[in-house]
Amino acid sequence: MTSLAVIGIAFSLSMDAFAASVSTGCSMTRIKKRTVLATAFAFGAFQGIMPIAGYYAGLTVRSFLLAWEHWVAFGLLFAIGAKMVYEGIREGKKAGCEDSEELLSVRRLLWLSIATSIDALIIGVGFAVLDISVFMPAAVIAGVTFVMSGIGVITGKVLKHVFSEYVDILGGIILIGLSIKILVEHFQ
């Protein structure tokens, strides 16, 4: 596999994490370096670990993963997004005016990291099937996702100023959109 192909895979895998980190940035009243780094690290780490896990899972779970990965990712992203939209509507103009512990929680970040990296798990299975070494691509995927997720948090913060009253709703819509995109791509 060429370096250009690996970089292309890394950028395409990082797009879901980028969009999810935009929703995290939308929930912040001010940029906190530790939140940017924690978000970038979580998304990058999971995007790097999942191809390795998929590689070693290989052919033994390939049919199950291919059959259910889109539903798992859809369910996680849709549920988190719907909760954000509901809370944004319920709180009205207060939405996004202060940091929400729920939006910035470790548990939420963990679930988002898992949901956005399921496709990386499948890529790892593909590497196993094609007998391609997984470690260098996994490192590139992790690095690109780390950078893109950090940029996503900052982008979300900028968008917050544009849509200050609706940031929770915007973040939720982004996650719901990601969940729908996953289903659409699966059924194409």
Phi, psi and omega per residue, in radians:
M1 nan 2.339 -3.092
T2 -1.346 2.782 3.104
S3 -1.087 -0.668 3.132
L4 -1.103 -0.691 3.108
A5 -1.136 -0.727 3.126
V6 -1.106 -0.756 3.126
I7 -1.126 -0.718 3.088
G8 -1.068 -0.766 3.088
I9 -1.080 -0.764 -3.118
A10 -1.061 -0.788 3.136
F11 -1.161 -0.709 -3.134
S12 -1.170 -0.672 3.106
L13 -1.197 -0.519 -3.085
S14 -1.353 -0.230 -3.062
M15 -1.128 -0.690 3.096
D16 -1.122 -0.756 3.118
A17 -1.133 -0.658 3.089
F18 -1.039 -0.862 -3.115
A19 -1.105 -0.721 3.119
A20 -1.160 -0.620 3.119
S21 -1.282 -0.436 3.006
V22 -1.062 -0.733 3.131
S23 -1.136 -0.594 3.061
T24 -1.142 -0.782 3.115
G25 -1.087 -0.606 3.112
C26 -1.094 -0.476 -3.077
S27 -1.490 -0.056 -3.069
M28 -1.647 2.405 3.052
T29 -1.446 -0.492 3.040
R30 -2.569 2.673 -3.125
I31 -1.236 2.190 3.057
K32 -1.973 2.144 -3.102
K33 -0.981 -0.705 -3.097
R34 -1.156 -0.593 3.099
T35 -1.229 -0.726 3.086
V36 -1.056 -0.841 -3.122
L37 -1.165 -0.724 3.134
A38 -1.115 -0.749 3.127
T39 -1.119 -0.847 -3.140
A40 -1.077 -0.736 -3.140
F41 -1.129 -0.807 -3.107
A42 -1.061 -0.861 -3.138
F43 -1.140 -0.760 3.133
G44 -1.097 -0.759 -3.124
A45 -1.096 -0.831 -3.135
F46 -1.159 -0.680 3.107
Q47 -1.153 -0.480 3.095
G48 -1.449 -0.619 -3.109
I49 -1.328 -0.677 -3.036
M50 -1.080 -0.705 3.090
P51 -1.103 -0.604 3.115
I52 -1.174 -0.763 3.088
A53 -1.086 -0.747 3.119
G54 -1.118 -0.677 3.125
Y55 -1.034 -0.828 -3.096
Y56 -1.324 -0.453 3.052
A57 -1.204 -0.627 3.022
G58 0.871 -2.428 -3.034
L59 -1.303 -0.321 -3.064
T60 -1.143 -0.577 3.135
V61 -2.025 0.169 -3.060
R62 -0.969 -0.839 -3.076
S63 -1.146 -0.681 3.102
F64 -1.124 -0.827 -3.114
L65 -1.080 -0.754 -3.132
L66 -1.157 -0.491 -3.125
A67 -1.415 -0.512 -2.988
W68 -2.095 -0.225 -3.028
E69 -1.009 -0.692 -3.124
H70 -1.189 -0.623 3.132
W71 -1.227 -0.681 3.115
V72 -1.122 -0.872 3.136
A73 -1.087 -0.763 3.110
F74 -1.014 -0.860 -3.094
G75 -1.072 -0.798 -3.136
L76 -1.124 -0.872 -3.102
L77 -1.162 -0.721 -3.131
F78 -1.125 -0.767 -3.119
A79 -1.107 -0.788 3.119
I80 -1.121 -0.785 3.133
G81 -1.100 -0.774 3.140
A82 -1.101 -0.676 3.106
K83 -1.114 -0.710 3.120
M84 -1.131 -0.760 3.129
V85 -1.106 -0.808 3.134
Y86 -1.003 -0.846 -3.131
E87 -1.165 -0.620 3.094
G88 -1.127 -0.700 3.112
I89 -1.238 -0.747 -3.113
R90 -1.098 -0.703 -3.094
E91 -1.492 -0.239 3.086
G92 1.038 -2.264 -3.038
K93 -1.190 -0.264 3.096
K94 -1.295 -0.314 -3.075
A95 -0.978 2.227 3.051
G96 1.419 0.019 -3.088
C97 -1.357 -0.342 3.087
E98 -2.537 2.798 3.136
D99 -1.057 2.395 3.071
S100 -1.816 2.131 3.135
E101 -1.040 -0.634 3.123
E102 -1.101 -0.772 -3.101
L103 -1.184 -0.532 -3.088
L104 -1.827 0.263 -3.057
S105 -1.270 2.716 3.090
V106 -1.098 -0.698 -3.125
R107 -1.072 -0.789 3.127
R108 -1.103 -0.769 -3.138
L109 -1.092 -0.692 3.104
L110 -1.090 -0.830 -3.134
W111 -1.128 -0.726 3.096
L112 -1.108 -0.706 3.136
S113 -1.092 -0.743 3.119
I114 -1.160 -0.845 -3.074
A115 -1.075 -0.688 -3.104
T116 -1.437 -0.123 -3.113
S117 -1.924 0.100 3.122
I118 -1.093 -0.635 3.101
D119 -1.129 -0.520 3.081
A120 -1.188 -0.570 3.066
L121 -1.074 -0.762 3.140
I122 -1.157 -0.663 3.071
I123 -1.032 -0.703 3.100
G124 -1.074 -0.715 3.070
V125 -1.065 -0.731 3.104
G126 -1.067 -0.708 3.083
F127 -1.065 -0.697 3.123
A128 -1.137 -0.757 -3.133
V129 -1.110 -0.688 -3.127
L130 -1.499 -0.018 -3.133
D131 1.001 0.834 3.110
I132 -1.876 2.321 3.092
S133 -1.015 2.383 -3.005
V134 -1.706 -0.334 -2.938
F135 -1.223 -0.780 3.108
M136 -1.159 -0.820 3.081
P137 -1.056 -0.662 3.133
A138 -1.107 -0.693 3.112
A139 -1.141 -0.733 3.117
V140 -1.144 -0.756 3.117
I141 -1.046 -0.784 3.133
A142 -1.091 -0.783 -3.124
G143 -1.134 -0.799 3.135
V144 -1.117 -0.740 3.138
T145 -1.148 -0.676 3.085
F146 -0.987 -0.871 -3.119
V147 -1.140 -0.835 -3.104
M148 -1.117 -0.623 3.122
S149 -1.216 -0.689 3.056
G150 -1.074 -0.764 3.084
I151 -1.107 -0.638 3.136
G152 -1.102 -0.739 3.121
V153 -1.077 -0.775 3.141
I154 -1.143 -0.716 3.089
T155 -1.063 -0.737 3.105
G156 -1.076 -0.676 3.102
K157 -1.102 -0.719 3.106
V158 -1.137 -0.754 3.119
L159 -1.098 -0.530 3.134
K160 -1.037 -0.700 -3.137
H161 -1.154 -0.514 3.130
V162 -1.346 -0.674 -3.067
F163 -2.118 0.814 -2.945
S164 -0.964 -0.631 -3.090
E165 -1.384 -0.249 -2.983
Y166 -2.170 0.405 -3.018
V167 -1.156 -0.674 3.112
D168 -1.113 -0.738 3.124
I169 -1.133 -0.762 3.115
L170 -1.054 -0.829 3.114
G171 -1.047 -0.734 3.111
G172 -1.128 -0.716 3.116
I173 -1.111 -0.673 3.095
I174 -1.052 -0.802 -3.129
L175 -1.177 -0.695 3.082
I176 -1.113 -0.717 3.079
G177 -1.044 -0.729 3.084
L178 -1.074 -0.736 -3.118
S179 -1.115 -0.709 3.117
I180 -1.188 -0.697 3.099
K181 -1.015 -0.708 3.136
I182 -1.087 -0.774 3.123
L183 -1.153 -0.765 -3.133
V184 -1.053 -0.812 3.125
E185 -1.065 -0.645 -3.139
H186 -1.162 -0.696 -3.064
F187 -1.499 -0.027 3.120
Q188 -1.392 nan nan
